[in-house]
Amino acid sequence: MSDKPQLIRGLEALPLIEGDEFVRKYVHTDKLIFAVSWIQPGQRSGVDPGHKGSDEVCYVVSGQVAVAFPDQNLVHELHAGDAVLIPDSVAHETIGLGSGPAQTIWALAPGLGREEVGIGGGK
C-alpha cells in the first residue's frame, strides 16, 4: 500500500458473487478489508466460515437482513442503521429480508485469515 491516500471509485471496486449476494470489495490490504454488498429478499449469501484472527462488522445501509450464526443456532435481524460485530472465526450467513434489496457494509481487520471464497475475487 502507498503512503498516500487512495481514492477508490465504485466501479473500480472488485466485483464478487458470494452465494446470491453481490459484493464490491473496495479495499483488501494485509491490515483491512472493506466491502459493500447487495442482497435481495429471500436470497442467501452462503455460509462464510469466519476469519481466524480477525473481527468483522456488518452495517446495514438500507433494507433489512438477517445474519445467521449456524454453529451457535443464533439469528440477528438488522435494519438500516444497525450493525453486528462478528468475533474471530465465527461462521455466519446473510439472508435478505423485507420487500426490497438490502445494502450492507462489511469491514474486517486485521485480515481475511483464510483463502478467498466467492466467484470473481482475488486480492
Secondary structure in CASP SS format (residue, H / E / C, confidence):
PFRMAT SS
TARGET T0000
AUTHOR 0000-0000-0000
METHOD secondary structure of the structure
MODEL  1
M C 1.00
S C 1.00
D C 1.00
K C 1.00
P C 1.00
Q C 1.00
L C 1.00
I C 1.00
R C 1.00
G H 1.00
L H 1.00
E H 1.00
A C 1.00
L E 1.00
P E 1.00
L E 1.00
I E 1.00
E E 1.00
G C 1.00
D C 1.00
E E 1.00
F E 1.00
V E 1.00
R E 1.00
K E 1.00
Y E 1.00
V E 1.00
H E 1.00
T C 1.00
D C 1.00
K C 1.00
L C 1.00
I E 1.00
F E 1.00
A E 1.00
V E 1.00
S E 1.00
W E 1.00
I E 1.00
Q C 1.00
P C 1.00
G C 1.00
Q C 1.00
R E 1.00
S C 1.00
G C 1.00
V C 1.00
D E 1.00
P C 1.00
G C 1.00
H C 1.00
K C 1.00
G C 1.00
S C 1.00
D E 1.00
E E 1.00
V E 1.00
C E 1.00
Y E 1.00
V E 1.00
V E 1.00
S E 1.00
G C 1.00
Q E 1.00
V E 1.00
A E 1.00
V E 1.00
A E 1.00
F E 1.00
P H 1.00
D H 1.00
Q H 1.00
N C 1.00
L E 1.00
V E 1.00
H E 1.00
E E 1.00
L E 1.00
H E 1.00
A C 1.00
G C 1.00
D C 1.00
A E 1.00
V E 1.00
L E 1.00
I E 1.00
P C 1.00
D C 1.00
S C 1.00
V C 1.00
A C 1.00
H E 1.00
E E 1.00
T E 1.00
I E 1.00
G E 1.00
L E 1.00
G C 1.00
S C 1.00
G C 1.00
P C 1.00
A E 1.00
Q E 1.00
T E 1.00
I E 1.00
W E 1.00
A E 1.00
L E 1.00
A E 1.00
P C 1.00
G C 1.00
L C 1.00
G C 1.00
R C 1.00
E C 1.00
E C 1.00
V C 1.00
G C 1.00
I E 1.00
G C 1.00
G C 1.00
G C 1.00
K C 1.00
END
